[in-house]
Amino acid sequence: MRLFTLLLALLTVLSAPTWAQEKSLNQQILEILQSDRNTVRKWTFPPSIIVVHRGDPYRELVDAKFAEINAKVPGLPGELSATYFDLDQIEGSLFGQARYRIRDSRKTGEFPSVGRLYLGPRDTPQEVELTANIFIFLVGLEEGVLFGALTDSNLHEFSEGGVEACFYASKSKNNQMVVANIFIDVNRASDMLHACLHEELTHSLGLLNDSVNSPTFSYDNTVLDRPDLSPDFRLLRALYSAQVRPGDPPQKVADIYMELLLQDARQ
């Protein structure tokens, strides 16, 4: 009887009537996962991560978020962890002293591609080279705009001082994630740093988009701490199921999500 009740509840959610003005769970999942090619994208190797910060790196918060994702999503291709770089090590303004390049595997024959960030006087012993697949920039607005421009990221709301205190951009090859950049304006996001970090980091793992006004997931076009993040982690578990390959249709992940939802409900 309990299983029948659960199945009935799931069918009710999936077939939510249009007059209710609430998206079905299936629709929310498809909107979050769907790339511009109507495919899913995911990492197939452990991404290297560097947190670039000025001042407080919020190391305890960042490391705790990595640990939480590692524990909740065992199917990831390796554990997430980060190294930290303090911009105070660079003398003077970063303007004119920063470059970013992607080491493109199509040209070098190497895989995976990586992002390379150069800081300091060019071609001198003082120049620092940072190499990572994911850069997390915990900086103020001006330096965030600079790094956004260097990485060719579309930061309109962020750069104009709008509602977006955090943002991410990613690149993929053959639907495999290869580089991502996360921008968090620590001056505006100090009271919502956890929500920003959670949303943008999980976006960069393959939950690509927002589903506006989603009643289920964090990706609802707002930056608010939700009391229950289990749907987000369940969706990552579905995406990183061994059954899912880069380039698969999002519906395949949605079906696995529903199976996991039933399993979790039985526990």
HELIX and SHEET records of a PDB file:
HELIX    1   1 ARG A    2  LEU A   14  1                                  13    
HELIX    2   2 THR A   18  ALA A   20  5                                   3    
HELIX    3   3 LEU A   25  LEU A   33  1                                   9    
HELIX    4   4 ARG A   59  LYS A   72  1                                  14    
HELIX    5   5 LEU A   87  GLN A   89  5                                   3    
HELIX    6   6 SER A  105  THR A  108  1                                   4    
HELIX    7   7 LEU A  141  LEU A  150  1                                  10    
HELIX    8   8 HIS A  156  SER A  159  1                                   4    
HELIX    9   9 SER A  190  MET A  192  5                                   3    
HELIX   10  10 LEU A  193  SER A  204  1                                  12    
HELIX   11  11 SER A  230  LEU A  239  1                                  10    
HELIX   12  12 PRO A  250  ARG A  266  1                                  17    
SHEET    1   A 5 THR A  83  ASP A  86  0                                        
SHEET    2   A 5 ILE A  49  HIS A  53  1                                        
SHEET    3   A 5 ILE A 134  VAL A 139  1                                        
SHEET    4   A 5 GLN A 176  ASP A 185  1                                        
SHEET    5   A 5 CYS A 166  LYS A 173 -1                                        
SHEET    1   B 3 ALA A  98  ARG A 103  0                                        
SHEET    2   B 3 VAL A 114  LEU A 119 -1                                        
SHEET    3   B 3 VAL A 128  ALA A 132 -1                                        
END                                                                             
